[in-house]
Amino acid sequence: MKKIFLLAAGLLFTGSIYAQSPVRFGIKGGLNLPNIVQSDNSDFDTKINPGFNVGVTVDIPLTSGIAFTPEALYATKGYKLTSGAGEFTQTTNFIDIPILASFKIAGSGLNLVAGPQVSFLMSTKNKFENGFGSVEQEIVEDDSDRFKKSLFGGVVGFRYDVTSNIDLHGRYALDFQKNNENGTEQTPEFKNQVFSIGFGYKF
């Protein structure tokens, strides 16, 4: 955990001494609409498991219209799977570190954002429900070898600056690595994908 926050802090402040002023810090949050991308040998009927994201960001101008905008976010992901036996819901909790660049569209408040992302898995909650009741299981991933603890991915999206302090944003994130190495008859082999919308406030 300590290493994760040290990495986040380093990414948020790296480059600020080289940036044009002003460097601006902010907070952000929003709705996550996560699902999974299954491997070719999986054929599970999955659907969105709604969640959220919340965290901090810094805007470091590099040149006219271009800025370095790393973030540190707490985010929930996962999926739902329906079968004849009932409904299985998996909710995963991550620390996401998007390392983004933003490109301002001249004459507008619209910015395009893109860049890599590193995600650190913190815990997993599994829930199974059928007509007879429900069963829940929560796993702290530091004590488990079931899933990868860190994943590399990418992010693309937009940010619209409503005012100099308030923005609206939307994006799509995809892991480039599989969360689990091997699927089973009960759970698929997959990569995380997340559509998200939200707002931010810069100080």
N, C-alpha and C positions, 0 to 999 in steps of 0.2 A: 504493500500500500504506500509506504513512504517513497519508494522509487517512482511510483506512478505520479505522485504529486510533485516530486522534484522535476520529472520530465515535463509535466504540464507547465510548471512555473518557468522552466528554461525556455520552452517554446514560446510562451507568451511574452517573454521579455527579450529574447534573442533578436538582435538587429535594431533595437530601439535607438542605440547610440549612433547608428548610421542613417536613421530615418529623418526625413524632413519633419518639421513641427507643423501642427501639433499631433503628438501621439495621443490617441483617445482610447479609454477603457470603457467597457460596457457590460451589461448583463443581457441575457436572452433566454427565451423559453418557447416551447411550442408543443404541438401535437405530433406524435410519431404514428405512422401507419405501416408497421413492419409486416413482412411475410418472408418467405424463403425462396431461394432458387435451388431446385433439386438437381441432383446429378442425373445423368442419362438413364441410369438403371433404377431410378426411383419413380414411382407413379402414385404418390399420395395426394389426396384431395385436401389441400391446405387453404387457409384463408387468413385475412388480416387479424392480428391481435393488437388492438389499439393501445398506445402507450404515450410517453411524454419524454421531453428532453429539457434540461435546464442547466445553465452554466454561465461562463464568463468569456469575454472576447477582448481583443485589442486590435485597433486599427492603426497600422504603421504606414504612412504614405511613403512611397518609394520615388515616384515621379508623377507627373501630371496624369491623373486618371487611373493610376495603378497603385495598389496598396497590398501590403502583406497583412493578412488577417487571421492569425491562428486563434484557436478556441480550445477550451476545456469544458466538456459537457458530461453530465450524468444522463444516461439514456436507457430506456427500456425497449427491448426488441422481442422477437419471438414469433409464434404462429399458433393457429388453431387447426386441428385435424379431426375430421368427422368420419366415423366408421359405423358399421352396424352395431358395434359394441358400446358406442357412446362417443363423447367428445373429449379429446385430449388437448390441453392448452399448455404451451411452454412459454414462460416469460423469462427473458434473460436480462440481467442488469449489467451495463457496461460503463466504463469511463472512455469516452471518445475524445481523441485529439485530432481534429481536422487541421491540416496545415495548408491554408488556403491563400490564393491570390484573388483579388477582386479587380475587375476592369470596368470602369465607369463609361456608360454610353453618353457621349457628348450631348449636351443640351437637355438632359433628362436626369431624373433621380434614380434611373435603373442601373444596377451593377450586375455583371455576370461574375460568378464565383466558381472556382474549380481548384482541385488539389488532392493530394493523398490524405489518408486518414489512418491512424493507428488506434485500435480498440482493445481495451483491457477488460476481460470478463471477470466480474466480481461475484455473481451468484446466479443460480438458476432455480426457478420455481416451476414444478410440474403439477398439473391438476387434471384429474380424470373424473368425468361426470357421466352418469347414466341414470336410468329410471329408478335405481335403487339407492342412490346417494352419490357422494363425491369423496375422493381421496386426494390429499395434497402432500407434496414432498418438496422440501427446500434444501438446496445444496450450496455450500460455500465452496467456490471453485478453488481456493487455495489448498483445500484438503481433498481435491478430487482430480483424477487424471482423465475424466471422461471427455472433456472438450479442451480445445486449445485455449490457453490463457491470454494470448495476444494475437490479433489478426490485423492484416494489412489490407486496405481497401482504397476506394476513391470516392470523391464527392463532386457533383456538378449541381448548379442551381443559380438562383438570382437573389438579389436584395434590392428592395425599392425604398429609397430614403423619403419617407413622408415629410419629415422635417429634418433639421440638422441633428436632432437628438433621437427621433423615433424612426424605426424602419420595420418593414414587413419582409418576410423572406420565405422562400420555398426551395427545396432541394431533394436530390435523390442520391442515396449512398449505397454502395455495393461492396461487399467484402470480396477480395480476390482469392482468398483462401477458404477452404472448407472448415466449418466450425468443428465438425467431427470427421474423423478419418474414414469410418465405415458405418454404413447404415445397417439397420436390422429389419426384421419383419414388422416391428412395431414403430420404429422411428426412421425417418429418411436421412440420407446423406445430403448435406445442404450447405449453402452460403447464405448469409444474412443480406436482405435488401430492405431499405427503409425510404419511404416517401415522408417528408415532413413539411409542416408549415408552422410559422410562428412570428413573433415580433421581438424586437430588441430595443434597448435604450442605451445611448452613449452619453457619458458624462462630459 
